[in-house]
């Protein structure tokens, strides 16, 4: 039992460290590169980049609903990053991806 708990803690801590360096591990394509990539490359990169960031977000903020994990596909993220890159051609796709995740996971403010 104690070993299972320790293993889970190590896994969680590795994921948190992993997400902090996600752009270095998976690359940080420029918006110009983003437009040259095919659909499969975009989906693969977004999945590798956003999943660990979302895990960190869930661990930190403890939202009532994990909206990212409920997405049926990453098509909305691809569209969002594409729109971001159209508006910001000198930026990096990671900035658009982070903005997508921020907007998707924004909790409603309580009054």
Secondary structure by P-SEA (a helix, b strand, c coil): caaaaaaaaaaaaaaaaaaaacccccccccaaaaaaccaaaaaaaaaaccaaaaaaaaaacccccccccccccaaaaaaaaaaaaaacccccaaaaaaaaaaaaacccccc
